[in-house]
Amino acid sequence: MRNLPTLTDQPFDLIVIGGGINGAATARDAALRGLRTILLEKNDFAGGTTSWSSRLIHGGLRYLEYFEFHLVRESLHEREVLLRNAPHLAKPLQMTIPIYRSGSRSFRIIQVGMVLYDVLSYDKSLPNHRMLSRQKTRQLFRAVDADGLAGAAQYYDGQAEHAERLCLENILDAQTAGATVLNYAKVEDIHLTNQRITGLTCRDGLTNDTFEVATHDQTVVVNTSGPWVDEVCGLSESPVSRGQKIGGTKGSHIIVDAFPGAPDSALYVEAKSDGRPFFIIPWLGQYLIGTTDERYDGALDNIKADAAEVDYLLAETNAVLPAGRLTREDVRFTYAGVRPLPYAEGKKAGSISRDHILHDHSKEGATNLISLIGGKLTTHRQVGEEFVNAAFRKRGEAVPACPTHTRPLPGAILLDDPRVAQWCDRYTPLLSSQTLDHLLGIYGARTLDLLALVDASPELAQPIGEGLLDIQAQIVFAVRHEMAHTFVDILRRRTTVCMHRNYGFDVLPVVAQVLREHCGWSEEMCDRNIRTYHQFMETNCIPDYALKQESPSLQTA
């Protein structure tokens, strides 16, 4: 329940601004260690950089060439923690690097990098790398361009197919531990007295009402707003920060259906035109291709992949997999976001450090404010731990042990768990094994809570749309149990329906009907959401060239 007026009466120990993966992890850790915590997100949880990522849980192989060994080691350790604590969401992924004689890195250099990667991941559960000869590479990857091919390197990293849900499960665990977590709660004003933040004025994005969040003498405020860090720091009338902290770069992705020559496992490729690395990744029956990496200083709230980026990713994919012959017509979805990297004047985008910095604003005008500069999907748990440790030190208190090293996320379950077989036996008459497997990969141990809705209303076992494995119960579950408030929340972040077929337009009538019948939404509310949904897709996900051509694939009738 969003009882916002009461927030003024309960001062918080820790206030987290920003509900992406790093803010969620910080709120979770803080609540588990006993701090009275509130998280404020201006839009939906994971609605920014988290949902626009490449969905990889990786050690950062490329960071080795910049000698950031500590970052690689940290990332590899956190990869292992995630594989253990969220096995339903973080899964091993085999990577293959085709090596070309004309490439910027030779076979031997890449082999050395692979050995270092293995050494730095000495505690891993995944296999070590292997180097493939040209002949073996041709045998395993017949569609890969053979011109100048020297061989390949194979290794394992991880994939979070549903990165948004990784964030959401951190949010849900924080809430279970006692945190107040609010999406659609925008911080509009930061009140400062004697160089301390003494309160926040916020606006409820659902009602447009304002409300206050109270502090006390030991409150610590954490700014995990990603690319919006500088914007948040500028909300106070008195300076709380000096100089630009974020120098973001834009990363764009495209999603395509399976195509001729598409690999069974992920490819990590060096673009032939400019040497920039990018991925071709199997993802939920489709292929995720990206990312670009370009300096960006424009507006942050509505970003999309432009035509040049789409063409670049298509051309480079065709260069390494010539049989694909991908064109703009093959693109099913695009998305783009901004990496919240440290501001670094004059540096090439790809060379800016991916390490994170906890910036203390004590010397800049706010003694109880800390901002996150940088941060990656892989290392979110570590970031949360560091923030909470810093908060306790600022409060002058002993730092208690961090519980998140070993604490599973709420849905953590292995597929060989005996409960899985029991659930499959129970629900197979209503749902196919493919659907049950799909649901387990999204909700894990929480799947039984979802299927309780089917027990009560068997019609909710119907698919959301033709050919989709997602079922109508997920719509109700998202609203009742996962703080979804809009069609975009449901189809873009609680599920990935919109990314698979016609941007989700075809299923909007079904979503509206389910919400009217099971969640009490009015006709007017559903109609308003449909209009907003169309606007979101056109602004963020449908390439401009497709809008101009009025592509038949975008018919919304």
Secondary structure as UniProt FT lines:
FT   HELIX           4..9
FT   STRAND          14..17
FT   HELIX           21..32
FT   TURN            33..34
FT   STRAND          37..40
FT   TURN            45..48
FT   HELIX           49..52
FT   STRAND          56..57
FT   HELIX           61..66
FT   HELIX           69..85
FT   TURN            87..89
FT   STRAND          91..100
FT   TURN            101..102
FT   HELIX           107..120
FT   TURN            121..123
FT   STRAND          130..133
FT   HELIX           134..140
FT   TURN            142..143
FT   TURN            147..148
FT   STRAND          149..159
FT   TURN            161..162
FT   HELIX           163..176
FT   TURN            177..178
FT   STRAND          180..182
FT   STRAND          185..193
FT   TURN            194..195
FT   STRAND          196..204
FT   TURN            205..207
FT   STRAND          210..214
FT   TURN            217..218
FT   STRAND          220..223
FT   HELIX           226..228
FT   HELIX           229..233
FT   TURN            234..235
FT   STRAND          249..257
FT   TURN            260..261
FT   STRAND          266..270
FT   TURN            272..274
FT   STRAND          277..283
FT   TURN            284..285
FT   STRAND          286..290
FT   STRAND          294..295
FT   HELIX           307..320
FT   HELIX           322..324
FT   HELIX           328..330
FT   STRAND          331..339
FT   TURN            345..346
FT   HELIX           349..351
FT   STRAND          357..360
FT   TURN            362..365
FT   TURN            367..368
FT   STRAND          369..373
FT   TURN            378..379
FT   HELIX           380..394
FT   TURN            395..396
FT   TURN            404..406
FT   TURN            410..411
FT   TURN            415..416
FT   HELIX           418..427
FT   TURN            428..430
FT   HELIX           433..443
FT   HELIX           444..446
FT   HELIX           447..456
FT   HELIX           458..461
FT   TURN            466..467
FT   HELIX           473..481
FT   HELIX           487..488
FT   HELIX           489..494
FT   HELIX           497..499
FT   HELIX           502..507
FT   HELIX           508..518
FT   HELIX           523..540
FT   HELIX           544..549
FT   HELIX           552..554
//
